[in-house]
């Protein structure tokens, strides 16, 4: 299994709109693109809890499915996010492979 993780720090003044948009529009669009089995929204916990940092974990079966998303959908969907929130929501992405569940 592959986890495509998008970590986003969101400014406080857009947090509620951003979360709503992610749940109702963006994440469903990513899933509809095909290849992903599920998605989870997680809040990153810090000592100060002052930052609004979230991790969206998209799960797919293999790199081929992730590659399909990256080629066919990623640029358009990332542009929508940037057009809507600009630098008020800054993202970085990591790809992880699940080796074993315990």
N, C-alpha and C positions, 0 to 999 in steps of 0.2 A: 504494500500500500504506500501511496505517496501523499504527503501533506504539503499543500501549497499554502503557506502562511503569509498573510498580509498584516503587518503591524502598522497601526495608524495612530498618531497623536493628533487629537482634535482640540481646537480652542474651545473654551468654556461657552462662549456665546452662540456656538452652533451645535453643541453636543446633542441636544434633544432632537433637532431637525435632522442631524446627521444619522443618529441611531434609527430614527423612523424611516428615513430614506433607504438606509442600508437594509432594514428588515423588509420593507414593502416593495422596493424597486431593485436595488443593485444586486443583492445576493440572489433573489429569484432569477434575475437576468443571467447571472453567472451560471447558476445551476441549469437553466434552460439551454445554455450553449451546448451542453452535453459533456459527458465524461466524468463529472463530479458526482459522487455518491451522496455526500452530505456536506453541510457547512455548519460551523459553530462560531458564535460570537463570544469572545472571552474578554474580560477586563483585566488589564495588567495591574497588579497590585504593587505599589511602591511604599516605601517607609512613610513618605509624607502624604500619600494619597491625593496629592494636589494636581497631578496630571491626569488628563483624560486620554489614556492610552488603551487601545483595544487591539486584540489579535483576532483576525478572522481566519479560521482554519478550514480550508476546503480539502476534502479527501477524495482521491481517485484511485483506481486500481493499479495504474501503471504510468510510466513516463509517456507512453504513446497518447493516453487520454489527456494528460497535462499539456503535451505538445500541441494537440488539437486545439485546446483552449487558447494557448499562447499565439498560435498562428491565425486562428479564425475569429477570436473574440476579444482578446486582452486589450489591444490598442484602443478599440472603440469604447469599451467599458471604462478603461482607465481615463480616457479623455473626458467622458461624461462626468466622472468624479472630479477631475481637475477643473473642468468648466464650471461645475456647481460650487466647489469649495475652495479652489485655488490653494494658496499656501496656509489656509486655516485648518487644513487636514493633510498632514504630511505622512506619506506611506513609504515603507520599505518591505521588500519581499524576500522570503527564504523558501527553499524547497528541502523537504526532509523525507527520508525513506524510513518506514517502520521496519525495523529488523525483527523484533519479536515483542509480543505482548506478554505480560506476566500477570 
